[in-house]
Amino acid sequence: MSEKTRYTDEELQEFKSLILEKLAKAQRDYEMLRADLTNTGGNDTADTSPTFKVLEEGAAVLNKEEAGRLAQRQMKFIQHLQAALVRIENKTYGICRETGKLIPNERLMAVPHATLCIDVKINGKK
C-alpha cells in the first residue's frame, strides 16, 4: 500500500468547516479586543479621589497595552487561518513544508493552521 500524499477532497472539506468555524470565533474575539481598545465604556477616573486616580490610570494603560498585544496575536492567528483556507483550495493543506509528508489528522484538528509535522517542529527548536 502506498503512502497517502494528500488529504482527500472530503477530508479537506471537513478541515475547511473546522477552520471557518475557528475563523468566525477568532474574528469575533478580535472585534471585542478592538472595541476594548477604542472604548473607555464610561469607566474613567474622573470621579475618583486623587489618591486612587494615578493607580487606576496606570492600570488602565496596562490593560490597554495587554489588549493591544492580544489583538495583534489574534490578527496573526486570523491571517494563519486564512492562509490555511488558501492551502485547502490549492489542495496542499496538511502537507509538512519541511518533509512533504502529511501532518497527522489529530495535529491539524488541534492546530488547523499547522504547516510543520510535530517532530520537525520539536527538532527545529533544539
Residue frames as qw, qx, qy, qz and C-alpha x, y, z in Angstrom:
[[0.000, 0.889, 0.459, 0.000, 0.00, 0.00, 0.00],
 [0.425, 0.417, -0.025, 0.803, 1.45, 3.37, -0.99],
 [0.239, -0.412, -0.453, 0.754, 1.66, 6.23, 1.45],
 [0.152, 0.860, 0.486, 0.031, -1.01, 8.90, 1.15],
 [0.471, 0.155, 0.070, 0.865, 0.38, 12.12, -0.37],
 [0.154, -0.197, 0.040, -0.967, -2.53, 14.48, 0.38],
 [0.319, 0.254, 0.719, -0.563, -5.87, 14.58, 2.13],
 [0.195, 0.438, 0.801, 0.359, -8.96, 13.67, 0.11],
 [0.099, -0.398, -0.248, -0.878, -11.39, 16.35, -1.03],
 [0.596, -0.604, -0.468, -0.247, -13.87, 15.15, 1.62],
 [0.665, -0.402, -0.323, 0.540, -11.24, 15.44, 4.36],
 [0.282, 0.127, 0.046, 0.950, -10.27, 18.89, 3.08],
 [0.311, -0.557, -0.369, -0.676, -13.90, 19.97, 3.32],
 [0.680, -0.584, -0.427, 0.120, -14.02, 18.79, 6.94],
 [0.548, -0.216, -0.146, 0.795, -10.90, 20.82, 7.70],
 [0.057, 0.364, 0.253, 0.894, -12.39, 23.80, 5.86],
 [0.490, -0.666, -0.438, -0.353, -15.51, 23.64, 8.06],
 [0.692, -0.494, -0.305, 0.429, -13.36, 23.49, 11.19],
 [0.426, -0.014, 0.033, 0.904, -11.22, 26.42, 10.02],
 [0.120, -0.521, -0.354, -0.767, -14.23, 28.54, 9.05],
 [0.598, -0.678, -0.421, -0.072, -15.71, 27.93, 12.50],
 [0.645, -0.404, -0.160, 0.629, -12.46, 28.90, 14.24],
 [0.293, 0.227, 0.212, 0.904, -12.05, 31.88, 11.92],
 [0.282, -0.687, -0.401, -0.537, -15.51, 33.23, 12.77],
 [0.657, -0.674, -0.284, 0.180, -14.78, 32.92, 16.50],
 [0.608, -0.165, 0.005, 0.776, -11.35, 34.48, 16.10],
 [0.124, 0.435, 0.280, 0.847, -12.81, 37.44, 14.22],
 [0.460, -0.757, -0.364, -0.287, -15.47, 37.95, 16.92],
 [0.710, -0.521, -0.171, 0.443, -12.75, 37.87, 19.60],
 [0.469, 0.104, 0.134, 0.867, -10.65, 40.33, 17.60],
 [0.105, -0.638, -0.336, -0.685, -13.57, 42.73, 17.27],
 [0.608, -0.734, -0.302, 0.004, -14.16, 42.54, 21.04],
 [0.671, -0.310, -0.038, 0.673, -10.49, 43.33, 21.69],
 [0.265, 0.339, 0.251, 0.867, -10.62, 46.25, 19.26],
 [0.331, -0.752, -0.364, -0.439, -13.73, 47.56, 20.98],
 [0.688, -0.617, -0.220, 0.312, -11.94, 47.33, 24.34],
 [0.566, -0.065, 0.082, 0.818, -9.05, 49.33, 22.92],
 [0.102, 0.354, 0.299, 0.880, -11.15, 52.10, 21.44],
 [0.450, -0.641, -0.346, -0.517, -13.95, 52.40, 24.01],
 [0.044, 0.323, -0.650, 0.686, -13.48, 53.53, 27.58],
 [0.443, -0.388, -0.794, -0.149, -17.03, 52.40, 28.36],
 [0.389, -0.767, -0.097, -0.501, -17.51, 55.14, 30.92],
 [0.849, -0.437, -0.187, 0.232, -15.04, 53.54, 33.31],
 [0.419, 0.625, -0.230, 0.617, -12.77, 56.55, 33.51],
 [0.543, -0.252, -0.530, 0.600, -11.21, 58.02, 36.63],
 [0.003, -0.543, -0.111, -0.832, -12.97, 61.40, 36.57],
 [0.577, -0.635, -0.123, -0.499, -14.97, 60.73, 39.72],
 [0.848, -0.247, -0.363, 0.298, -12.29, 59.08, 41.83],
 [0.391, -0.901, 0.079, 0.171, -10.25, 60.72, 44.51],
 [0.329, 0.834, -0.443, 0.005, -6.73, 61.89, 43.55],
 [0.473, -0.512, 0.712, -0.086, -5.14, 59.19, 45.71],
 [0.711, 0.104, 0.695, 0.013, -6.52, 56.36, 43.61],
 [0.562, 0.771, 0.020, -0.298, -6.63, 58.17, 40.29],
 [0.121, 0.711, -0.667, -0.188, -2.95, 57.54, 39.50],
 [0.396, -0.161, 0.903, -0.047, -3.27, 53.83, 40.28],
 [0.637, 0.486, 0.545, -0.245, -6.42, 53.46, 38.18],
 [0.459, 0.813, -0.206, -0.295, -4.92, 55.33, 35.23],
 [0.065, -0.568, 0.810, 0.130, -1.80, 53.16, 35.41],
 [0.514, 0.086, 0.845, -0.116, -3.92, 50.00, 35.46],
 [0.613, 0.671, 0.270, -0.317, -5.97, 51.28, 32.52],
 [0.282, 0.770, -0.504, -0.271, -2.79, 51.88, 30.49],
 [0.229, -0.327, 0.916, 0.031, -1.52, 48.37, 31.28],
 [0.597, 0.339, 0.686, -0.240, -4.90, 46.85, 30.33],
 [0.551, 0.768, -0.021, -0.326, -4.88, 48.71, 27.00],
 [0.099, 0.658, -0.721, -0.195, -1.30, 47.57, 26.29],
 [0.391, -0.083, 0.914, -0.077, -2.24, 43.98, 27.06],
 [0.621, 0.552, 0.469, -0.301, -5.38, 44.21, 24.93],
 [0.381, 0.794, -0.328, -0.342, -3.25, 45.65, 22.12],
 [0.074, -0.451, 0.881, 0.119, -0.84, 42.71, 22.29],
 [0.500, 0.192, 0.822, -0.195, -3.73, 40.25, 22.38],
 [0.575, 0.702, 0.172, -0.385, -5.34, 41.96, 19.38],
 [0.241, 0.698, -0.606, -0.296, -2.06, 41.68, 17.44],
 [0.232, -0.202, 0.951, -0.003, -1.78, 37.97, 18.27],
 [0.561, 0.424, 0.631, -0.328, -5.42, 37.44, 17.33],
 [0.502, 0.749, -0.146, -0.408, -4.91, 39.17, 13.96],
 [0.074, 0.533, -0.820, -0.196, -1.88, 36.95, 13.29],
 [0.405, 0.071, 0.895, -0.173, -3.98, 33.88, 14.14],
 [0.585, 0.623, 0.317, -0.412, -6.70, 35.07, 11.73],
 [0.358, 0.726, -0.469, -0.353, -4.10, 35.51, 8.98],
 [0.133, -0.316, 0.938, 0.051, -2.78, 31.98, 9.60],
 [0.516, 0.321, 0.745, -0.275, -6.29, 30.54, 9.36],
 [0.538, 0.731, 0.019, -0.420, -6.93, 32.46, 6.13],
 [0.173, 0.612, -0.728, -0.258, -3.67, 31.09, 4.71],
 [0.349, -0.047, 0.931, -0.099, -4.81, 27.58, 5.67],
 [0.604, 0.554, 0.432, -0.377, -8.01, 28.14, 3.66],
 [0.412, 0.741, -0.392, -0.357, -5.87, 29.06, 0.64],
 [0.067, -0.396, 0.912, 0.076, -3.86, 25.85, 1.10],
 [0.543, 0.249, 0.756, -0.267, -7.13, 23.90, 1.16],
 [0.589, 0.708, 0.085, -0.381, -8.18, 25.48, -2.13],
 [0.315, 0.703, -0.608, -0.193, -4.75, 24.64, -3.58],
 [0.976, -0.067, -0.166, -0.124, -5.04, 21.10, -2.19],
 [0.524, 0.432, -0.561, 0.474, -1.71, 21.49, -0.37],
 [0.509, -0.613, 0.242, -0.554, -3.28, 21.67, 3.09],
 [0.891, -0.365, 0.219, -0.156, -1.86, 19.31, 5.70],
 [0.873, 0.320, -0.137, 0.342, 1.43, 18.70, 3.90],
 [0.593, -0.671, 0.045, 0.443, 4.50, 19.39, 6.03],
 [0.385, 0.914, -0.126, -0.032, 6.55, 22.13, 4.37],
 [0.225, -0.714, 0.659, 0.071, 9.80, 20.52, 5.54],
 [0.437, -0.180, 0.878, 0.070, 9.28, 16.82, 4.87],
 [0.398, 0.148, -0.562, -0.710, 6.46, 16.80, 2.32],
 [0.215, -0.210, -0.952, 0.054, 4.64, 14.17, 4.38],
 [0.389, -0.630, -0.436, -0.511, 1.11, 14.51, 5.66],
 [0.124, -0.324, 0.548, -0.761, 0.69, 16.17, 9.02],
 [0.119, -0.247, -0.951, 0.142, -1.36, 13.81, 11.22],
 [0.262, -0.600, -0.547, -0.522, -5.08, 14.47, 11.33],
 [0.540, -0.651, -0.460, 0.270, -5.02, 14.84, 15.14],
 [0.412, -0.280, -0.029, 0.867, -2.48, 17.67, 14.94],
 [0.009, 0.257, 0.416, 0.872, -4.49, 19.50, 12.31],
 [0.390, -0.668, -0.591, -0.227, -7.65, 19.21, 14.41],
 [0.527, -0.638, -0.290, 0.481, -5.80, 20.82, 17.34],
 [0.178, -0.615, 0.203, 0.741, -3.78, 23.33, 15.27],
 [0.667, 0.576, 0.472, -0.011, -5.63, 23.72, 11.96],
 [0.337, 0.926, -0.156, -0.072, -3.13, 26.24, 10.58],
 [0.656, -0.505, 0.497, 0.260, -0.10, 23.98, 11.17],
 [0.636, 0.701, -0.280, -0.161, 2.44, 23.73, 8.35],
 [0.211, 0.549, -0.792, 0.164, 5.01, 21.51, 10.11],
 [0.796, -0.207, -0.568, -0.027, 4.95, 17.97, 11.45],
 [0.593, -0.793, 0.044, -0.134, 5.34, 17.89, 15.23],
 [0.865, -0.246, 0.123, 0.419, 8.71, 16.08, 15.09],
 [0.500, 0.496, 0.112, 0.701, 10.12, 18.70, 12.70],
 [0.217, -0.852, -0.053, -0.474, 8.81, 21.46, 14.98],
 [0.763, -0.639, 0.075, 0.060, 10.34, 19.86, 18.10],
 [0.826, -0.027, 0.161, 0.539, 13.68, 19.08, 16.43],
 [0.351, 0.682, 0.141, 0.626, 13.85, 22.57, 14.92],
 [0.353, -0.883, -0.002, -0.308, 13.67, 24.19, 18.38],
 [0.872, -0.361, -0.033, 0.328, 16.77, 22.37, 19.72]]
